[in-house]
Amino acid sequence: MPRLVVLLLLTGCAAAPVVTASPPSLARYADALDWNAAGDEAVTVLSDYLQVDTRNPPGNETRGAHFFEGLLAKEGITSSIHEFAPGRGSLVARLTSEAPTDKPLCLLSHLDVVPAEDAEWPADAQPLSGVVKDGFVWGRGALDMKGMGAIELMTLLQLKRANVPLRRDVVLLAVADEEVHNQGMHLLVDTLWNELDCGVVLNEGGIGLPGLLFEGQTVFPITVAEKGTLWLRMVAKGEAGHGSTPVPGRAPEKLLTAIDRLRERKPKPQIHPALYELFSRVGAQRGGVTGFVLAHPALVDLLVTGKLMGVPPTRAAITNTCQVTGFDGKGSAPNVIPSEVAAIVDCRVLPGIAPQVVLAELQALVGDEVTLEVVQAEPATESSWDDPLFEALVRHLTAGRSDVVAGPAISPGFTDSNIARPKGAKAYGLVPFEVDEELLRTMHGKRERVPVKQVKRGLEILFRSVVDAAGRP
């Protein structure tokens, strides 16, 4: 009998994770809401929010903070705005529990959005239009991340309107400068953390992706870990000279040699426990031999890792990545060989690995003809997923959907969650919208938009999850 068959017989089949129902005493608050009206209001709020210009640079996020402040004030919810520079403000608002038994649940979003090229957008759906057209809400930030910010705001408003009794405070954080230097979040953490004291944070992260691994299956990866950063200048120096006469050992040649070595680098895959858990959940829903393989890490390593390494997004999630993202140097004329040139290198480091370990690996790889100057080095952060909020998100993402799987994942990038986790908060990343590949590409790109029906469904998922995780039964 083949060894694999013996293994199958001995170890059994995968079991789907148990998803319990919401307590009836909490479910009734969500069941009583008019979700058509609430969804329509969320779409209007998002449309108006997208018209507030918070493109970064320059930012002007205080405009967005004032927009939130006005809507909160109409419901009797006080808020405060904290600026790290003139016009660069972040907002904090809180619903308090009379007798808290848990640390606050914090709903985090960022107010700033990346720039956009107007000419690349339809004339009747420009980046700051917020227009509702063809079943979509259009505008820069619809996906990243004003859409999430709008439904987080609406969740706070609905909690207040429904008089949901809370066992923990619910705090709304809308911060500045996430897209560039994270100065808004740093200010709140450095100056207000004792007051905020977030026990769990929900921020941007995974989004629902149909056909991510299998046709007919939508996966919601809930981010529980984010890779660290190692940003470098790879500098080569040599004697300056005239461009007409090639001479060995000049700075550009040294840099090109180092870049070639970097491109030939073959990083070793390392699958994070969160991804093994996500694969197991995908397999349990899928069933059969495929499901069995995905449920067992040893078989994933043996049979699946190669496929993961062949797809850039999954390869990035299981390796320490390094790539050249730009160049600078002292030379500016075609006929001048400069004495110094540099490449900008962006490395993303897996949890459990110090950036200095990757730095040492790269220095050995590229040799001593170039110098690696550290621009930024921040370790990865991660959270366990044994939390009522995580469980509630899974519960409501999958409710009534036999084709949907939700589970923990690792993000190749980083967000403000990396600043909250070292303070002891669990941080999860999720945007509860389901989008196809074409829509996903509009994030930071042209024609960014979000389906109206996803805004409405996302609001209900988020509200029900927050009630389950923060409401008092």
C-alpha positions as CSV (number, residue, x, y, z in Angstrom):
1,M,0.0,0.0,0.0
2,P,1.5,3.4,-0.9
3,R,2.8,5.5,2.0
4,L,0.4,8.4,1.2
5,V,-2.6,6.1,1.3
6,V,-1.4,4.8,4.7
7,L,-1.1,8.3,5.9
8,L,-4.6,9.2,4.8
9,L,-6.0,6.2,6.6
10,L,-4.1,6.9,9.8
11,T,-4.7,10.6,10.1
12,G,-8.3,10.9,9.1
13,C,-10.1,13.7,7.4
14,A,-10.2,17.5,7.9
15,A,-13.0,19.0,10.0
16,A,-14.4,22.5,9.4
17,P,-14.0,24.9,12.3
18,V,-17.0,25.2,14.6
19,V,-18.8,28.5,14.1
20,T,-21.3,29.2,16.9
21,A,-24.3,31.4,16.5
22,S,-24.7,34.9,18.1
23,P,-26.4,34.9,21.5
24,P,-30.1,35.7,20.9
25,S,-29.9,38.6,23.4
26,L,-27.3,40.2,21.1
27,A,-28.6,39.2,17.7
28,R,-31.9,41.0,18.5
29,Y,-30.2,44.4,18.2
30,A,-29.1,43.8,14.7
31,D,-32.3,41.9,13.7
32,A,-34.3,45.0,14.7
33,L,-32.5,47.3,12.3
34,D,-33.9,48.4,9.0
35,W,-30.9,47.3,6.9
36,N,-32.1,48.8,3.7
37,A,-32.3,52.2,5.3
38,A,-29.0,51.8,7.1
39,G,-27.3,50.6,3.9
40,D,-28.6,53.6,1.9
41,E,-27.3,55.9,4.6
42,A,-23.9,54.3,4.6
43,V,-23.7,54.7,0.8
44,T,-24.6,58.4,1.2
45,V,-22.0,58.9,3.9
46,L,-19.3,57.2,1.8
47,S,-20.3,59.3,-1.2
48,D,-19.9,62.5,0.8
49,Y,-16.7,61.3,2.4
50,L,-15.1,60.6,-0.9
51,Q,-15.6,64.2,-1.9
52,V,-13.5,65.4,1.0
53,D,-10.0,65.9,-0.4
54,T,-7.5,64.2,1.8
55,R,-5.0,63.1,-0.8
56,N,-1.6,62.5,0.7
57,P,0.6,64.4,-0.1
58,P,-0.2,66.9,1.2
59,G,-2.9,65.2,3.4
60,N,-5.2,67.8,4.9
61,E,-6.7,65.0,6.9
62,T,-8.3,67.4,9.4
63,R,-10.9,68.0,6.7
64,G,-11.9,64.3,7.0
65,A,-11.7,64.5,10.7
66,H,-14.2,67.4,10.7
67,F,-16.5,65.5,8.4
68,F,-16.6,62.6,10.9
69,E,-16.9,65.1,13.8
70,G,-20.0,66.7,12.3
71,L,-21.9,63.4,11.8
72,L,-21.0,62.1,15.3
73,A,-22.1,65.4,16.9
74,K,-25.6,65.0,15.3
75,E,-26.0,61.8,17.3
76,G,-24.6,63.3,20.5
77,I,-21.3,61.6,20.3
78,T,-18.3,63.8,21.3
79,S,-15.0,63.5,19.5
80,S,-11.5,65.0,19.6
81,I,-9.1,65.9,16.9
82,H,-5.3,65.5,17.3
83,E,-2.9,67.1,14.8
84,F,0.8,66.2,14.4
85,A,1.1,69.2,12.0
86,P,-1.3,72.0,10.9
87,G,-4.1,70.4,9.0
88,R,-2.9,66.9,9.7
89,G,-5.4,65.7,12.2
90,S,-6.7,62.3,13.5
91,L,-10.1,61.8,15.2
92,V,-11.0,59.9,18.3
93,A,-14.6,59.1,19.4
94,R,-15.8,56.7,22.1
95,L,-19.0,55.0,23.3
96,T,-18.4,54.0,26.9
97,S,-19.5,51.0,28.8
98,E,-21.0,51.6,32.3
99,A,-19.2,48.6,33.7
100,P,-16.5,47.4,31.3
101,T,-15.3,43.9,31.7
102,D,-12.9,44.0,28.7
103,K,-10.4,46.5,27.3
104,P,-11.9,48.7,24.5
105,L,-12.6,47.5,21.0
106,C,-11.1,50.0,18.6
107,L,-12.3,50.5,15.0
108,L,-9.3,52.0,13.1
109,S,-9.2,53.5,9.7
110,H,-7.0,56.1,7.9
111,L,-8.3,59.4,6.6
112,D,-5.7,59.9,3.9
113,V,-5.7,58.5,0.4
114,V,-3.1,58.2,-2.3
115,P,-3.1,60.7,-5.2
116,A,-5.0,60.0,-8.5
117,E,-4.6,61.1,-12.1
118,D,-7.9,62.7,-13.1
119,A,-7.3,61.9,-16.8
120,E,-7.4,58.2,-16.1
121,W,-10.9,58.3,-14.7
122,P,-14.3,58.7,-16.4
123,A,-15.4,62.4,-16.9
124,D,-18.5,61.7,-14.9
125,A,-16.8,59.7,-12.1
126,Q,-13.7,61.6,-11.1
127,P,-11.5,60.8,-8.1
128,L,-13.2,63.3,-5.8
129,S,-16.7,62.9,-7.2
130,G,-18.1,60.2,-4.8
131,V,-20.6,59.6,-7.6
132,V,-23.0,56.6,-7.3
133,K,-23.0,55.2,-10.8
134,D,-23.7,51.8,-12.4
135,G,-24.1,50.1,-9.0
136,F,-20.8,51.5,-7.6
137,V,-19.6,54.3,-5.4
138,W,-16.7,55.9,-7.3
139,G,-13.7,57.8,-5.8
140,R,-10.2,57.6,-4.6
141,G,-10.3,55.7,-1.3
142,A,-13.5,53.8,-2.0
143,L,-11.5,50.6,-1.3
144,D,-8.5,52.0,0.5
145,M,-9.9,52.9,2.9
146,K,-12.7,55.4,3.1
147,G,-15.2,52.6,2.4
148,M,-14.2,50.8,5.6
149,G,-14.0,54.1,7.5
150,A,-17.5,54.9,6.5
151,I,-19.0,51.7,7.7
152,E,-16.9,51.9,11.0
153,L,-18.5,55.3,11.5
154,M,-21.9,54.0,10.7
155,T,-21.4,51.1,13.2
156,L,-20.7,53.6,16.0
157,L,-23.8,55.6,15.1
158,Q,-26.0,52.5,15.0
159,L,-24.7,51.3,18.3
160,K,-25.7,54.6,19.8
161,R,-29.1,54.7,18.1
162,A,-30.0,51.2,19.1
163,N,-28.8,51.7,22.7
164,V,-26.8,48.5,22.6
165,P,-25.5,47.8,26.2
166,L,-21.8,47.4,26.1
167,R,-19.4,45.3,28.1
168,R,-16.4,47.2,26.8
169,D,-15.9,50.7,25.3
170,V,-16.0,51.0,21.5
171,V,-13.6,53.6,20.2
172,L,-13.5,55.0,16.7
173,L,-10.0,56.0,15.4
174,A,-9.7,57.8,12.1
175,V,-6.0,58.7,11.6
176,A,-3.8,60.8,9.3
177,D,-0.8,59.9,7.2
178,E,-1.1,56.1,7.0
179,E,-0.1,56.1,3.4
180,V,3.2,57.8,3.9
181,H,4.8,58.0,7.4
182,N,2.1,56.8,9.8
183,Q,2.6,60.0,11.9
184,G,-1.1,60.1,12.9
185,M,-1.1,56.7,14.5
186,H,2.3,57.3,16.1
187,L,0.9,60.5,17.7
188,L,-2.1,58.7,19.2
189,V,0.0,55.7,20.4
190,D,2.7,57.9,21.8
191,T,0.5,60.5,23.6
192,L,-2.9,58.9,24.2
193,W,-2.4,55.2,24.5
194,N,-3.1,55.1,28.3
195,E,-6.5,56.6,27.5
196,L,-7.2,54.5,24.4
197,D,-6.0,51.2,25.9
198,C,-7.2,49.2,23.0
199,G,-7.6,45.5,23.7
200,V,-8.4,44.6,20.1
201,V,-8.2,46.7,17.0
202,L,-10.0,46.2,13.7
203,N,-8.2,47.8,10.8
204,E,-7.8,47.4,7.0
205,G,-6.4,44.2,5.7
206,G,-7.9,41.2,3.9
207,I,-10.8,41.5,1.5
208,G,-13.1,38.9,0.0
209,L,-11.6,37.4,-3.1
210,P,-13.7,35.0,-5.3
211,G,-11.6,32.2,-6.8
212,L,-8.5,33.0,-4.7
213,L,-7.6,29.4,-4.5
214,F,-10.5,27.5,-6.1
215,E,-13.3,28.5,-8.5
216,G,-16.6,28.9,-6.8
217,Q,-15.1,29.7,-3.4
218,T,-14.6,33.1,-1.9
219,V,-11.9,33.5,0.7
220,F,-11.8,36.3,3.3
221,P,-8.3,36.3,4.7
222,I,-8.4,38.1,8.1
223,T,-4.9,39.6,8.7
224,V,-3.4,38.6,12.0
225,A,0.2,39.3,11.1
226,E,2.1,41.8,9.0
227,K,5.6,41.5,7.6
228,G,8.3,43.8,8.9
229,T,10.2,46.3,6.8
230,L,13.9,46.6,5.9
231,W,14.4,49.6,3.6
232,L,17.9,50.1,2.2
233,R,20.1,52.2,0.0
234,M,22.5,49.9,-1.8
235,V,25.4,52.2,-2.5
236,A,28.4,51.7,-4.9
237,K,31.3,54.1,-5.1
238,G,34.2,54.4,-7.6
239,E,36.3,56.8,-9.5
240,A,34.4,59.3,-11.6
241,G,35.1,59.4,-15.3
242,H,34.1,60.2,-18.9
243,G,31.2,58.1,-20.3
244,S,33.1,57.6,-23.6
245,T,35.6,55.2,-22.2
246,P,34.4,52.1,-20.2
247,V,36.8,51.4,-17.3
248,P,36.3,48.4,-15.0
249,G,35.4,49.0,-11.3
250,R,33.3,52.1,-11.8
251,A,30.4,52.7,-9.4
252,P,27.5,51.9,-11.9
253,E,29.1,48.6,-12.9
254,K,29.5,47.6,-9.2
255,L,25.9,48.4,-8.6
256,L,24.6,46.5,-11.6
257,T,26.6,43.4,-10.4
258,A,25.0,43.7,-7.0
259,I,21.5,44.1,-8.4
260,D,22.0,41.0,-10.6
261,R,23.0,39.0,-7.5
262,L,19.9,40.3,-5.7
263,R,17.7,39.3,-8.6
264,E,19.1,35.8,-8.5
265,R,18.4,35.4,-4.8
266,K,16.3,32.4,-4.0
267,P,14.5,33.0,-0.6
268,K,13.5,29.9,1.4
269,P,9.7,29.6,1.9
270,Q,8.4,29.6,5.4
271,I,4.6,29.2,5.9
272,H,3.2,31.0,8.9
273,P,0.9,29.1,11.2
274,A,-1.9,31.5,10.2
275,L,-1.7,30.3,6.6
276,Y,-1.7,26.7,7.6
277,E,-5.0,27.4,9.5
278,L,-6.4,29.3,6.5
279,F,-5.5,26.4,4.2
280,S,-7.1,24.0,6.6
281,R,-10.4,26.0,6.6
282,V,-10.3,26.2,2.8
283,G,-9.8,22.5,2.6
284,A,-12.5,21.7,5.0
285,Q,-15.0,23.6,2.9
286,R,-13.5,22.1,-0.3
287,G,-13.5,18.5,0.9
288,G,-12.1,15.4,-0.8
289,V,-8.4,14.7,-1.3
290,T,-7.6,18.4,-1.8
291,G,-9.3,19.2,1.4
292,F,-7.3,16.5,3.2
293,V,-4.0,17.8,1.8
294,L,-4.7,21.4,2.8
295,A,-5.6,20.3,6.4
296,H,-2.1,18.8,7.0
297,P,1.0,21.1,7.1
298,A,3.4,18.4,6.1
299,L,1.4,17.7,3.0
300,V,1.1,21.4,2.3
301,D,4.9,21.7,2.5
302,L,5.3,18.7,0.2
303,L,2.6,19.3,-2.4
304,V,1.5,22.9,-2.3
305,T,4.5,25.1,-1.5
306,G,5.7,24.9,-5.1
307,K,2.5,26.3,-6.4
308,L,2.5,29.0,-3.8
309,M,6.0,30.1,-4.8
310,G,4.8,30.4,-8.4
311,V,2.2,33.1,-7.7
312,P,3.6,36.5,-6.7
313,P,1.1,37.4,-3.9
314,T,1.4,34.0,-2.2
315,R,5.1,33.9,-2.7
316,A,5.3,37.2,-0.9
317,A,3.4,35.8,2.0
318,I,5.8,32.9,2.6
319,T,9.2,34.5,1.9
320,N,11.4,37.4,2.9
321,T,11.1,39.5,-0.2
322,C,13.6,42.1,-1.5
323,Q,13.4,44.1,-4.7
324,V,14.8,47.3,-6.2
325,T,12.2,50.0,-6.2
326,G,14.3,53.0,-7.4
327,F,17.7,54.6,-8.0
328,D,19.6,57.7,-7.1
329,G,23.1,58.9,-7.7
330,K,25.4,61.9,-8.2
331,G,25.6,61.7,-12.0
332,S,23.0,63.4,-14.2
333,A,24.7,63.7,-17.6
334,P,24.9,60.9,-20.2
335,N,28.6,61.4,-20.7
336,V,29.6,61.4,-17.0
337,I,30.3,58.3,-14.9
338,P,29.5,59.4,-11.3
339,S,31.6,58.5,-8.3
340,E,28.5,57.2,-6.4
341,V,25.3,55.6,-7.4
342,A,22.6,53.9,-5.3
343,A,19.6,51.6,-5.6
344,I,16.6,51.7,-3.3
345,V,15.7,48.3,-1.9
346,D,12.4,47.3,-0.3
347,C,12.6,44.1,1.8
348,R,9.6,42.7,3.7
349,V,10.5,40.4,6.6
350,L,8.4,37.5,7.9
351,P,7.3,37.3,11.5
352,G,9.9,35.7,13.8
353,I,12.8,36.9,11.7
354,A,14.7,40.0,12.7
355,P,15.4,42.5,9.9
356,Q,19.1,42.4,10.9
357,V,19.2,38.7,9.9
358,V,18.0,39.5,6.4
359,L,20.4,42.5,6.3
360,A,23.4,40.1,7.0
361,E,22.1,37.7,4.4
362,L,22.0,40.4,1.7
363,Q,25.4,41.8,2.6
364,A,26.9,38.4,2.1
365,L,25.0,38.0,-1.1
366,V,26.0,41.3,-2.8
367,G,29.5,41.3,-1.6
368,D,31.7,44.1,-0.2
369,E,31.8,46.2,-3.4
370,V,28.6,47.9,-2.3
371,T,27.4,49.2,1.1
372,L,23.9,48.6,2.5
373,E,22.6,51.7,4.3
374,V,19.5,51.1,6.5
375,V,16.7,53.6,5.9
376,Q,14.1,51.8,8.0
377,A,14.0,48.5,9.9
378,E,10.9,47.5,11.8
379,P,10.2,43.9,12.9
380,A,7.0,42.1,11.9
381,T,4.1,41.9,14.3
382,E,1.4,39.3,14.8
383,S,-1.6,38.5,17.0
384,S,-3.3,35.3,18.0
385,W,-6.7,34.7,16.6
386,D,-8.3,33.3,19.7
387,D,-10.5,36.4,20.2
388,P,-14.3,37.0,20.3
389,L,-14.0,39.7,17.6
390,F,-12.1,37.3,15.3
391,E,-14.7,34.6,15.9
392,A,-17.6,37.1,15.3
393,L,-16.1,38.2,12.0
394,V,-15.8,34.6,10.8
395,R,-19.4,33.9,12.0
396,H,-20.9,36.8,10.0
397,L,-18.7,36.7,6.9
398,T,-19.8,33.0,6.4
399,A,-23.4,33.3,7.6
400,G,-25.7,31.9,4.9
401,R,-22.8,31.3,2.5
402,S,-21.7,27.8,1.8
403,D,-19.2,29.2,-0.7
404,V,-17.3,31.5,1.7
405,V,-14.3,30.7,3.9
406,A,-12.8,33.1,6.4
407,G,-9.6,32.5,8.4
408,P,-6.3,34.0,9.6
409,A,-3.7,35.2,7.2
410,I,-0.4,37.2,7.0
411,S,-0.1,40.4,5.0
412,P,2.9,41.1,2.8
413,G,2.6,44.8,3.6
414,F,2.1,46.7,6.8
415,T,-0.4,49.1,8.2
416,D,-1.0,51.1,11.4
417,S,-1.7,47.8,13.1
418,N,2.0,47.3,13.3
419,I,2.1,50.3,15.7
420,A,-0.7,49.0,17.9
421,R,0.4,45.4,18.4
422,P,3.6,46.3,20.4
423,K,1.4,48.1,22.9
424,G,-0.3,44.8,23.7
425,A,-3.4,45.1,21.5
426,K,-4.6,42.3,19.2
427,A,-5.0,43.7,15.8
428,Y,-6.9,42.2,12.9
429,G,-7.2,43.4,9.3
430,L,-10.4,43.0,7.3
431,V,-12.4,45.0,4.8
432,P,-15.7,43.0,4.6
433,F,-16.3,43.7,0.9
434,E,-16.2,41.0,-1.8
435,V,-14.5,42.2,-5.0
436,D,-13.2,40.6,-8.1
437,E,-9.6,40.8,-9.5
438,E,-10.4,43.8,-11.8
439,L,-11.9,45.8,-8.9
440,L,-9.0,44.9,-6.6
441,R,-6.6,46.4,-9.2
442,T,-8.3,49.8,-8.9
443,M,-6.9,50.2,-5.3
444,H,-4.2,52.8,-5.7
445,G,-5.0,52.7,-9.4
446,K,-7.4,54.3,-11.8
447,R,-11.2,54.0,-11.6
448,E,-11.3,53.0,-7.9
449,R,-14.8,52.1,-6.8
450,V,-16.8,49.8,-4.5
451,P,-20.1,48.0,-5.3
452,V,-23.1,49.6,-3.5
453,K,-24.3,46.1,-2.4
454,Q,-20.9,45.4,-0.8
455,V,-21.0,48.6,1.3
456,K,-24.5,47.6,2.5
457,R,-23.5,44.0,3.3
458,G,-20.2,45.1,4.8
459,L,-22.0,47.4,7.2
460,E,-24.2,44.6,8.4
461,I,-21.3,42.2,8.9
462,L,-19.3,44.8,10.8
463,F,-22.2,45.9,13.0
464,R,-23.2,42.3,13.9
465,S,-19.6,41.4,14.7
466,V,-19.0,44.4,16.9
467,V,-22.2,43.8,18.8
468,D,-21.2,40.2,19.4
469,A,-17.7,41.2,20.5
470,A,-18.6,44.3,22.6
471,G,-22.3,44.0,23.5
472,R,-23.4,42.9,26.9
473,P,-25.8,39.8,26.6
